[in-house]
């Protein structure tokens, strides 16, 4: 007999077209019914609480008195919780965010008992190729998901092994029809049989054993109280099948008995059987960009900085950092970070990011202040400290503010060497803005706020302090206007339309018309971009830009401003009436000492239903692009061959080659390449007749949550047809990315390290005797110059450095973004007796050989490694 495992569960979107508070009311009601059923009916053995502990957090905020009831049910194995904090998106959320989602989710579960040992993500819009490695890092070897697979991955079966490049593997139970096929099962026998006949045909076809799973639940669905009556009907209708209430673990136990399961590799982003929304990566770009910025601040600045502070003797504020992580992880569920929600929900999401960034910035400032205030010195001067949060020395040009009452000053390091700098700008500051107590006592003398630039070598994973000493000499300013830019690496001219011509001296190549803007109509919804049929796109090639070029001894600045005139809405676009616009302000920073062009683009949008992209022509005809995903890189064909057959095969959506990245995308030959690094937008497409142009999506504006019959997504609407005027992205938006050229291929040149450096700027702190928020002097004494840790062999990319959640140990995580195995070694400035290779869950696996405070490990291509010391 075929066995049908009916698994009672709930799928809980904390927010979608409804708000978190609206769903919380239902949650309180549903939890009571779930617990009552589990407590009073011995024939009802299990209930799956959607694999995420944020549900419990929301519930206990209202019903803290029921913690013991939940704990009892969890420990009895009846209520199945975790392992996630929220059901994470996998495509535009960073690796550390996914790791923390599991880390904090499992930590939450420990209060109640065990967690579900399954990587349960039943509704994520596509599956990252690195997920098996992340799951294995938490001792999870089973995975359940729905979207993204097709036969072209290697099998039509719904049970298979999924393996990463470095060898991690999970056993997958695919939901071929989704997580909700058993929702509200009817008692009416005819309706029940009509539904089940349709489902059993698909489930039986894909199964590798005589066991199939029937998930009995849906979004916010209350427990089905008449499930036993329905099961009696099923047994009568299908006497050749055995029906029983079960849990997912039971079906995995049966699947594992099959010794001939196929093994699949790579990412799953095919929209044949279920929509994966390949162009959702640019919906509500203001929210997407906020996430990128905050993720990078936490992992690249805050956690390494807190680790340095802890090493020096200060407290590591786990509670504050966890609070920040949970704020943004509430936004990482697929609907939330996908931004396919109502306007009121997007406002709530944006507010969480606003609060998270405020917490991050204030905690970063606090740690820098504690360290710099405590510098052990007899020199009674104001200070400026530069923090380098990467594990190697960096010679960098830094731009920062110095606030002082001095009309002229010089910078001296801790051994009285003068450090050259120049003043870029200055302004007078009201003293009340610095500390209200100054004016409270009647002192209205102004302060000067200088913007200065300096170039210096900053210690590895450490800092260097400069002393601000009064000086009688005039401070230097070498800024002058130019017609073009020349640095050690580039010659750059600006065309009258604001595009760039970049000549790379190292590779002896000219790249022309960089940053041409492309605009087209968007007849889609919050889930997907949809072009207008046979539309003629609008380009910025005919605009007349205002251009200003200035250069100092350290860097060049290019200021480009123009207005791109476009139709105001879709109807006007169809009629080719141009009555709307986007105001464009591009600010370029080109340092003299390294090959990077930093781009800050400020947009003011005055039109609806359109998409705006920046084009970076490389002249490199390409078969594939290289971009990064979690802890590694991925190669993707520039043209998806399924485009030729998707209509004949009746795919749910057209497989356009619109893809996500996390921090970079590049095109290259073996000899040279060009890449885009990002600290905002994470969506790209390779376009052009020869597929030689990187198109970076700046934003797209739409006015509805869901819409039917899209050109590239025919049929029913995704979501619901709810107006979302805020998603038109009217108003201002600022994005940051960078362009680099390099010798060798994208992977061989290790563009991932360039991207890491770009999103990990040197962070500065100016100590003066005034601060509105007072602190008592710490007993800790810190050195004026400090280095905590440095790499001995370049190649790997630091993911983060933090303190262990439970032990008095540091967690050092890094990965190898190349195809070749690497030996990676680090040296500490302090005595360590032991270091351990560990898993992502911060549990040690094996002791490492420590010699002279250094250790070495071997790392495979696309592999992440965690070290405890």
VOVEXLUM-860987 format. One record per residue (C-alpha): residue in one letter; z, y, x. Coordinates in steps of 0.1 Angstrom, whole numbers. Layout:
BEGIN
A|Z|Y|X
...
REM end
This chain:
BEGIN
X|0|0|0
X|-7|35|11
X|25|55|15
X|27|91|3
X|54|111|19
X|63|139|-5
X|81|166|15
X|100|192|-5
X|98|226|13
X|94|263|8
X|70|286|25
X|88|319|30
X|68|350|37
X|96|376|42
X|71|402|32
X|35|404|22
X|23|424|-8
X|60|423|-17
X|88|438|3
X|115|419|22
X|141|432|-3
X|121|419|-32
X|118|384|-16
X|155|385|-6
X|165|386|-43
X|144|355|-49
X|159|339|-18
X|195|342|-31
X|184|325|-63
X|163|298|-47
X|190|289|-21
X|216|282|-48
X|192|258|-65
X|182|241|-33
X|219|235|-22
X|229|223|-57
X|201|197|-57
X|210|185|-22
X|247|184|-30
X|245|167|-64
X|215|144|-63
X|218|115|-37
X|181|106|-45
X|169|140|-32
X|173|134|6
X|157|164|24
X|145|199|20
X|126|219|47
X|135|256|49
X|102|266|63
X|110|262|100
X|125|297|104
X|161|309|106
X|154|345|96
X|156|331|60
X|193|322|66
X|199|355|83
X|186|373|52
X|206|350|29
X|239|353|47
X|236|391|47
X|242|387|9
X|261|354|8
X|282|350|40
X|307|328|21
X|281|300|19
X|278|294|56
X|300|263|54
X|279|249|26
X|248|253|46
X|264|239|77
X|275|208|59
X|240|202|45
X|224|207|79
X|248|184|97
X|242|157|70
X|204|160|77
X|196|172|42
X|188|208|48
X|162|210|77
X|162|244|95
X|145|259|125
X|132|258|152
X|116|293|148
X|133|326|141
X|102|337|122
X|69|319|119
X|50|336|147
X|14|346|149
X|-2|329|179
X|-32|351|187
X|-20|387|193
X|17|381|201
X|27|377|237
X|40|346|254
X|75|359|260
X|77|369|223
X|68|333|212
X|93|319|237
X|121|342|224
X|112|333|189
X|120|297|196
X|149|306|219
X|167|327|193
X|157|305|164
X|172|274|181
X|203|294|191
X|207|304|154
X|205|267|144
X|232|256|169
X|258|273|147
X|250|249|119
X|238|217|136
X|204|205|148
X|170|221|144
X|137|205|133
X|120|192|164
X|86|202|152
X|64|232|161
X|59|240|124
X|34|269|118
X|17|260|86
X|-1|292|80
X|-8|310|113
X|-43|324|115
X|-55|303|144
X|-38|282|171
X|-35|293|208
X|-45|268|234
X|-12|273|252
X|11|262|223
X|16|226|235
X|30|240|268
X|53|264|250
X|65|237|225
X|71|212|254
X|92|239|271
X|117|234|242
X|115|196|242
X|93|197|211
X|65|171|211
X|53|173|175
X|33|201|158
X|22|209|123
X|-4|235|114
X|-33|241|90
X|-60|265|102
X|-87|264|129
X|-99|229|135
X|-133|214|129
X|-151|182|139
X|-166|200|169
X|-133|200|186
X|-136|162|189
X|-125|145|158
X|-125|146|120
X|-91|130|119
X|-60|149|109
X|-37|132|134
X|-43|137|171
X|-28|147|204
X|-33|183|215
X|-32|189|253
X|-33|220|275
X|-51|225|308
X|-19|217|328
X|-11|185|309
X|14|194|282
X|9|175|250
X|20|174|214
X|13|151|185
X|-3|170|156
X|-1|163|119
X|-28|186|105
X|-25|200|70
X|-62|196|61
X|-57|213|27
X|-28|235|36
X|9|234|30
X|8|240|-8
X|-12|211|-22
X|20|197|-38
X|30|230|-54
X|41|229|-90
X|30|193|-96
X|22|190|-133
X|37|164|-156
X|5|162|-176
X|-11|130|-164
X|-47|141|-167
X|-41|174|-148
X|-20|155|-122
X|-47|129|-117
X|-75|155|-115
X|-56|173|-87
X|-45|142|-68
X|-79|125|-69
X|-94|155|-52
X|-67|157|-26
X|-64|120|-18
X|-101|118|-10
X|-96|144|18
X|-61|131|30
X|-73|95|32
X|-104|104|51
X|-85|122|78
X|-55|98|81
X|-52|74|110
X|-26|52|93
X|-17|43|58
X|7|72|56
X|-2|107|42
X|19|137|37
X|21|157|4
X|40|189|10
X|58|198|-22
X|62|236|-20
X|46|270|-19
X|52|307|-11
X|86|317|-25
X|84|286|-48
X|117|275|-64
X|126|239|-60
X|107|216|-83
X|135|202|-104
X|113|177|-123
X|99|161|-92
X|113|126|-101
X|95|127|-135
X|63|137|-117
X|68|109|-92
X|71|83|-120
X|38|96|-134
X|22|93|-99
X|34|57|-96
X|19|48|-129
X|-14|65|-121
X|-17|51|-86
X|-1|16|-85
X|-17|10|-50
X|3|38|-35
X|40|42|-27
X|55|76|-35
X|88|87|-21
X|106|119|-10
X|105|122|28
X|106|145|57
X|80|153|84
X|98|134|111
X|92|102|91
X|54|105|90
X|54|113|128
X|72|80|134
X|44|62|116
X|16|81|133
X|30|73|167
X|24|36|161
X|-13|42|164
X|-22|37|200
X|-58|51|197
X|-53|86|186
X|-79|112|198
X|-68|140|222
X|-81|175|216
X|-80|206|239
X|-84|243|236
X|-77|269|209
X|-84|263|172
X|-100|294|156
X|-128|279|135
X|-130|291|99
X|-149|262|85
X|-122|246|63
X|-96|274|62
X|-100|311|70
X|-86|322|104
X|-97|359|100
X|-112|364|134
X|-113|402|130
X|-78|407|117
X|-68|417|153
X|-78|453|146
X|-63|459|112
X|-38|488|112
X|-43|495|149
X|-13|518|149
X|10|489|142
X|-9|465|165
X|-7|490|194
X|30|497|187
X|37|459|191
X|18|458|224
X|37|488|238
X|71|475|229
X|65|439|240
X|55|452|274
X|85|476|277
X|109|448|269
X|96|421|293
X|81|443|320
X|107|471|323
X|139|464|303
X|148|428|312
X|140|431|349
X|159|464|351
X|189|449|333
X|188|420|358
X|189|444|387
X|218|463|371
X|237|430|365
X|230|419|401
X|246|452|412
X|277|447|390
X|269|462|356
X|270|443|322
X|239|425|309
X|238|435|273
X|225|403|257
X|235|414|222
X|215|447|224
X|184|429|238
X|185|401|212
X|188|428|185
X|156|444|198
X|138|411|200
X|148|402|164
X|136|436|152
X|101|430|165
X|100|392|157
X|105|401|121
X|71|417|125
X|55|388|143
X|50|366|112
X|13|361|106
X|11|384|76
X|32|411|91
X|15|414|125
X|-18|406|109
X|-12|437|88
X|-26|421|56
X|2|436|35
X|8|464|10
X|13|499|22
X|50|499|15
X|54|467|36
X|34|482|65
X|58|512|64
X|87|489|68
X|69|471|97
X|62|504|114
X|98|515|109
X|110|484|126
X|88|490|156
X|99|527|157
X|136|516|158
X|128|488|183
X|111|513|207
X|140|537|203
X|164|510|212
X|143|499|242
X|138|534|255
X|175|542|252
X|187|510|269
X|162|515|297
X|175|550|302
X|211|538|301
X|205|512|328
X|187|536|351
X|214|562|346
X|242|537|354
X|225|527|386
X|215|561|398
X|248|577|388
X|266|551|410
X|246|556|442
X|271|555|471
X|264|587|489
X|281|618|503
X|250|639|496
X|258|662|467
X|223|666|454
X|204|659|422
X|185|626|425
X|152|611|415
X|149|573|416
X|118|552|413
X|121|517|399
X|95|491|407
X|99|461|384
X|73|438|401
X|82|413|428
X|63|430|456
X|63|464|473
X|40|489|456
X|24|520|471
X|19|541|439
X|12|575|428
X|38|585|403
X|39|614|379
X|73|625|366
X|95|654|356
X|122|670|376
X|147|692|357
X|166|717|379
X|177|753|383
X|161|754|417
X|130|776|421
X|118|755|450
X|130|721|463
X|120|693|486
X|125|655|483
X|145|636|509
X|150|598|510
X|183|581|519
X|177|585|557
X|167|622|554
X|129|617|557
X|111|643|537
X|87|628|510
X|56|648|503
X|49|657|467
X|31|684|447
X|38|703|415
X|13|698|388
X|29|719|361
X|62|737|353
X|79|752|323
X|112|768|314
X|137|747|294
X|164|759|271
X|197|745|285
X|209|735|251
X|182|709|250
X|198|693|281
X|234|695|271
X|247|716|241
X|280|721|260
X|262|743|285
X|255|770|260
X|287|763|241
X|305|779|271
X|281|808|272
X|258|799|300
X|222|806|289
X|205|805|323
X|173|785|319
X|163|753|336
X|129|746|352
X|111|714|342
X|86|705|369
X|59|679|366
X|54|665|400
X|33|638|417
X|42|618|448
X|29|587|465
X|53|563|482
X|60|527|488
X|87|514|464
X|107|482|472
X|100|449|455
X|119|444|422
X|141|473|431
X|142|511|435
X|142|540|459
X|162|572|455
X|151|607|465
X|175|636|468
X|164|670|454
X|173|696|481
X|169|733|477
X|140|748|497
X|127|783|504
X|91|772|509
X|65|774|482
X|59|740|466
X|24|725|470
X|-3|723|444
X|-37|710|454
X|-53|706|419
X|-88|721|417
X|-117|719|393
X|-146|696|402
X|-180|687|390
X|-175|650|397
X|-148|627|409
X|-147|609|443
X|-119|585|453
X|-115|559|479
X|-132|535|455
X|-154|554|430
X|-178|582|425
X|-178|592|389
X|-199|616|370
X|-196|626|333
X|-227|628|311
X|-230|657|286
X|-221|632|258
X|-188|623|274
X|-199|589|288
X|-192|579|324
X|-214|568|353
X|-192|549|377
X|-204|540|412
X|-182|514|429
X|-183|518|466
X|-170|483|473
X|-195|463|453
X|-222|489|457
X|-230|490|420
X|-236|517|395
X|-222|512|360
X|-237|537|335
X|-229|550|300
X|-193|538|300
X|-172|547|269
X|-201|552|245
X|-186|550|211
X|-201|528|183
X|-194|534|146
X|-204|513|116
X|-193|508|80
X|-166|484|72
X|-170|468|37
X|-141|444|44
X|-104|442|37
X|-72|440|57
X|-80|404|67
X|-116|409|79
X|-141|433|91
X|-173|431|71
X|-205|451|81
X|-229|466|57
X|-261|447|55
X|-290|461|76
X|-270|491|86
X|-281|514|114
X|-251|520|136
X|-240|554|147
X|-234|561|184
X|-219|590|203
X|-250|594|226
X|-261|626|209
X|-227|645|208
X|-221|675|230
X|-188|671|248
X|-164|696|263
X|-157|683|298
X|-131|694|323
X|-126|676|357
X|-97|683|380
X|-86|665|412
X|-56|666|435
X|-48|648|467
X|-34|619|446
X|-57|615|416
X|-84|629|394
X|-81|639|357
X|-111|640|333
X|-106|656|299
X|-134|649|274
X|-134|663|238
X|-160|660|211
X|-165|653|174
X|-184|623|162
X|-199|630|128
X|-201|601|104
X|-203|594|67
X|-171|601|48
X|-171|568|29
X|-191|537|22
X|-212|552|-6
X|-221|582|16
X|-229|558|44
X|-253|538|22
X|-270|571|13
X|-270|582|49
X|-250|614|41
X|-230|625|71
X|-200|645|59
X|-170|630|77
X|-159|629|113
X|-137|615|140
X|-123|640|165
X|-123|623|200
X|-101|633|229
X|-104|611|260
X|-81|617|289
X|-90|597|321
X|-67|593|351
X|-83|580|383
X|-59|575|412
X|-74|579|447
X|-57|548|462
X|-68|520|439
X|-98|509|418
X|-86|517|382
X|-97|542|356
X|-69|547|331
X|-80|557|296
X|-60|575|270
X|-80|581|238
X|-66|603|210
X|-85|600|177
X|-82|621|146
X|-100|602|118
X|-114|620|87
X|-135|592|72
X|-129|559|53
X|-142|523|55
X|-155|522|90
X|-150|507|124
X|-150|525|158
X|-155|507|191
X|-157|518|227
X|-185|502|247
X|-182|493|284
X|-217|481|296
X|-213|460|327
X|-249|450|335
X|-237|414|338
X|-255|391|315
X|-229|366|305
X|-225|332|289
X|-188|335|285
X|-160|360|287
X|-126|356|304
X|-95|370|287
X|-58|361|287
X|-37|343|262
X|0|332|266
X|7|324|302
X|-29|319|312
X|-65|327|307
X|-92|314|284
X|-130|313|286
X|-149|319|254
X|-187|317|248
X|-201|352|241
X|-221|336|213
X|-205|310|190
X|-232|284|184
X|-217|278|149
X|-233|310|139
X|-265|290|136
X|-252|265|111
X|-222|281|94
X|-241|288|61
X|-257|254|59
X|-223|238|65
X|-206|261|40
X|-179|275|63
X|-152|296|48
X|-161|325|71
X|-188|334|96
X|-177|326|132
X|-185|360|148
X|-174|361|185
X|-147|387|178
X|-117|375|198
X|-81|385|208
X|-68|392|242
X|-33|400|254
X|-38|422|284
X|-74|419|297
X|-109|408|292
X|-136|406|318
X|-173|398|326
X|-183|388|361
X|-206|370|384
X|-192|351|414
X|-197|382|434
X|-183|410|413
X|-171|419|378
X|-157|445|354
X|-127|442|332
X|-108|461|306
X|-70|461|307
X|-50|470|276
X|-17|484|266
X|-28|489|229
X|-58|473|213
X|-61|435|217
X|-96|429|201
X|-129|426|218
X|-164|413|214
X|-192|408|240
X|-223|425|227
X|-258|436|238
X|-291|418|240
X|-280|402|273
X|-243|399|262
X|-234|423|290
X|-213|449|272
X|-175|447|264
X|-169|462|230
X|-133|472|225
X|-122|479|189
X|-104|512|187
X|-96|509|150
X|-111|500|116
X|-102|516|83
X|-102|498|49
X|-87|505|16
X|-78|472|0
X|-56|442|10
X|-81|416|-2
X|-117|417|-14
X|-142|390|-26
X|-178|383|-15
X|-178|398|20
X|-210|395|40
X|-193|374|67
X|-167|358|43
X|-183|349|10
X|-165|337|-20
X|-129|344|-33
X|-108|372|-20
X|-82|366|7
X|-49|378|-5
X|-50|399|-36
X|-71|429|-46
X|-44|455|-40
X|-53|491|-29
X|-40|500|5
X|-50|536|12
X|-28|538|43
X|-50|512|60
X|-79|536|60
X|-62|550|92
X|-68|586|83
X|-52|609|108
X|-42|606|144
X|-41|575|166
X|-35|572|204
X|-46|541|224
X|-43|533|261
X|-64|509|281
X|-80|509|316
X|-113|499|333
X|-114|481|366
X|-142|469|388
X|-136|443|414
X|-152|419|439
X|-154|382|430
X|-151|367|395
X|-126|377|369
X|-104|347|376
X|-108|346|414
X|-100|383|416
X|-69|376|396
X|-74|404|371
X|-43|391|353
X|-22|406|382
X|-41|439|379
X|-33|439|341
X|4|431|348
X|6|460|372
X|-11|483|347
X|14|476|319
X|43|477|344
X|43|513|356
X|69|525|381
X|98|539|360
X|116|570|371
X|150|586|365
X|161|622|373
X|199|626|377
X|213|660|371
X|250|670|365
X|244|675|328
X|239|651|299
X|246|655|262
X|260|619|261
X|289|617|285
X|298|586|306
X|329|579|327
X|321|572|363
X|316|535|369
X|337|517|395
X|305|500|408
X|289|515|439
X|251|511|443
X|228|516|473
X|203|544|474
X|175|518|481
X|176|482|468
X|154|452|464
X|165|422|444
X|138|397|449
X|103|395|464
X|74|371|463
X|64|356|496
X|29|344|485
X|8|366|461
X|-10|349|433
X|13|343|404
X|21|368|376
X|57|376|368
X|64|370|331
X|99|382|331
X|132|383|350
X|163|381|328
X|198|367|326
X|203|333|311
X|215|334|275
X|244|311|282
X|251|308|319
X|258|331|348
X|223|326|361
X|191|345|363
X|159|333|347
X|128|340|366
X|95|331|348
X|60|334|362
X|26|318|356
X|-6|309|374
X|-35|327|357
X|-62|310|379
X|-79|276|378
X|-65|265|412
X|-30|251|420
X|-8|276|438
X|24|274|459
X|47|302|448
X|77|312|467
X|104|339|463
X|131|353|485
X|163|370|473
X|183|396|491
X|215|378|484
X|230|344|492
X|221|316|467
X|233|281|470
X|212|265|442
X|180|271|423
X|165|249|396
X|132|243|380
X|139|247|343
X|122|246|309
X|114|275|287
X|147|268|268
X|165|277|300
X|177|241|307
X|175|229|343
X|152|200|351
X|155|195|388
X|171|212|418
X|149|231|442
X|152|232|480
X|167|265|489
X|163|277|525
X|174|311|537
X|177|324|502
X|142|314|493
X|126|287|472
X|91|274|466
X|74|256|437
X|39|244|430
X|22|258|399
X|-9|244|383
X|-37|266|368
X|-26|281|335
X|9|268|339
X|41|287|333
X|72|280|354
X|108|289|349
X|134|290|377
X|172|293|373
X|192|306|402
REM end
